[in-house]
């Protein structure tokens, strides 16, 4: 049965003026805890990035590689810690103004002039991460198909492209994208976080097992040799971009913090959640990347799990866990885009039935849900567009490097640092101001070299196919 609903509480809330929404929204739908926040963070962080880290270590070597991972972990922890304090303004715990997203925080601290810059970078990052997750999921699904094919014998035709698997993942996302909003996603994030633990443990165990079988630790201090010094520089830059992609989640931090109940103050809970999540992810990153490089040495694959074929069932299970995890991870990065577009349009056209009318749908066995035709059309088109771009540029390490470089400095470092300076009224050229700005400039340099190396990698890969 389906019937018209005059208005939807979520839609009415999103249509409310900004000042009213700050008051109303803070009182409803906030049931999150430290551990639900940890689940959201791990879902958003441990994903495509962990699979490329062994290759990154291989390019950087045994000393620079682990140090680069620890550097990104420390930078991310510091940046997210100061961003947590910007959730409420002017006081970090008492408010009264609540910034529900990074975009709202930019509007509050910098005014409308810089809001469009922050918004553009943020939503390009969300969009790009969705593309990367489609490529990663397709790679894992193809590896499952290949491992099953190889068991049929040496004469079996096991050459299957990624496109069919990208289409399958896209169809799955069209369905899951109908989840109303971030507040209805805790169950999906918990499942996805559990999957990330599964394949991280498996990758770690397979790497450790291969090291034991080899009876030696492969690799070197300087990493994989290249044909020329220039090529080595490009690969090192690309590796830094891949490591940068593996950590930052500042673009979704305030959305996650907005799900937390209080007391205690949300910034305190979020800082504890960030600390726990980063410690957990850093442990897995170092173990997976280290054992991966130790196992394969100069032959370390771009995607760690593509280097293993036995035991078949365990490798298949690990790849299946990746796919399940990225189903949730894609939504973690897509839901803020959905919310932004739908909020803006419902505010601008409050009387438009296509935008605002919801229908109650009840199917057998399944719980009732609300259908909105604009939501259905827009979110379907969004998923289709990310899938099409992934099919056009299916370069795993290079795409991750570009996204990592684009995210790392502007979204993870620059905006949080500048917001913190404004909130705490830190004077220009003071000791604290110089330290914060110097920290920002160092991270900018890392982003620039990562972006250059990754763009060169995509150009080279495209030219090689022509």
Beta strands, then each sheet from edge to edge (+ up, - down):
strand 1: 2-5
strand 2: 88-91
strand 3: 95-98
strand 4: 358-361
strand 5: 369-371
sheet 1: 1+ 4- 5+
sheet 2: 2+ 3-
end
